[in-house]
Amino acid sequence: MKILFICQGNMVRSQIAEVLYKKYKDGNVLSAGILPNAEEHDGKKLKDLDLGVWIEALKDKEGIDISLNICKQVTKEMVREAEMVIVMSKKEIWPDFLKNRKDIISWDDVEDNGDIPKVIDQIKGRVIPL
């Protein structure tokens, strides 16, 4: 199954969901971001985006290094090709091509601030049952 995790900028939540899925599940998985400001991050490595605290927390907690992961902006093709799409952002910022897909799973209550280990655990708790 091809799964697409989407968050606001593809810098934290969707990246964490992608790597946790790869660690604990079997399948084709990708992550991407929604907002236009993601364009300035598109193609950049996480280590170059001042995300050290997130990178270290995931490394300490799960043994996963995401520092070389690349930010990607979501495209119509990504959404069309995915069998399951999970979005971790408020619906108001979704592009129309995402809003038009009827089988979206919303995890809009997963925040990307606050207690970092708690956020990682929250995402892990949702990824594992998929």
C-alpha positions in Angstrom: 0.0 0.0 0.0 1.3 3.5 -0.8 0.8 5.9 2.1 1.3 9.7 2.0 1.7 11.6 5.2 1.2 15.4 4.8 1.7 18.2 7.3 2.1 22.0 7.0 5.8 22.2 5.8 7.1 18.6 5.7 9.7 19.5 8.3 8.5 17.7 11.4 5.2 15.7 11.8 4.9 14.1 8.3 8.7 13.4 8.3 8.4 11.6 11.7 5.3 9.7 10.5 7.2 8.5 7.4 10.3 7.2 9.2 8.2 5.6 12.0 6.1 3.8 9.3 9.3 2.6 7.6 10.6 1.3 11.0 7.5 -0.4 12.2 5.4 -1.3 9.1 5.9 -2.6 5.7 4.9 -0.6 2.6 5.6 2.3 0.3 5.5 5.6 2.2 6.2 9.2 1.4 5.7 12.5 3.2 5.2 16.1 1.9 4.1 19.6 3.0 1.2 21.9 2.1 2.0 25.6 2.5 3.5 27.8 -0.2 6.3 28.7 2.2 7.3 25.0 1.8 8.7 26.1 -1.5 11.6 27.8 0.2 12.3 24.5 2.0 11.5 22.2 -0.9 14.5 20.1 -1.7 16.4 21.1 1.5 17.8 18.7 4.0 16.2 18.8 7.5 19.6 19.4 9.0 19.8 22.7 7.1 16.5 24.0 8.6 17.3 24.6 12.2 15.5 21.5 13.4 18.3 20.1 15.5 16.1 19.6 18.6 13.6 17.5 16.6 16.4 15.5 14.9 18.1 14.7 18.2 14.9 13.8 19.9 13.9 11.3 17.3 17.5 9.9 17.2 17.4 9.5 21.0 13.9 8.1 21.3 13.7 5.8 18.2 17.3 5.5 16.9 16.3 7.2 13.6 18.4 9.9 12.0 16.3 12.2 9.8 18.9 14.9 9.3 19.4 14.0 5.7 15.7 13.7 4.8 14.6 16.1 2.2 11.5 18.5 2.4 9.0 18.0 -0.4 6.0 20.0 -1.3 2.8 18.0 -1.9 1.7 17.6 -5.5 -1.5 16.5 -7.2 0.4 13.5 -8.4 1.5 12.4 -4.9 -2.1 12.6 -3.7 -3.5 10.8 -6.8 -1.0 7.9 -6.5 -1.4 7.3 -2.8 -3.8 4.7 -1.6 -4.0 6.3 1.8 -3.5 10.0 2.6 -3.1 11.2 6.2 -3.0 14.9 6.8 -1.7 16.6 10.0 -2.9 20.2 9.5 -6.1 22.2 9.6 -8.3 21.8 6.6 -8.4 25.5 5.9 -4.9 25.4 4.5 -5.4 22.3 2.3 -5.1 22.9 -1.5 -8.3 22.2 -3.5 -6.8 19.0 -4.9 -6.5 17.7 -1.4 -9.9 18.9 -0.2 -11.5 17.2 -3.2 -10.2 13.7 -2.2 -13.0 12.2 -0.1 -11.1 9.5 1.8 -8.5 11.7 3.6 -7.7 10.7 7.1 -7.2 13.8 9.3 -4.8 13.8 12.2 -5.2 17.6 12.6 -4.9 17.4 16.4 -1.2 16.3 16.1 0.7 19.5 17.0 4.3 20.2 16.1 5.1 22.2 19.2 5.4 21.6 22.9 6.7 18.3 24.4 8.7 16.8 21.5 8.9 13.2 22.9 5.2 13.4 23.5 4.6 14.4 19.8 6.8 11.5 18.6 4.8 9.1 20.8 1.5 10.5 19.6 2.5 10.0 16.0 4.0 6.5 16.7 0.7 5.5 18.5 -1.2 6.3 15.3 1.3 4.9 12.8 1.6 1.4 14.3 -2.1 0.4 14.1 -2.3 1.4 10.4 
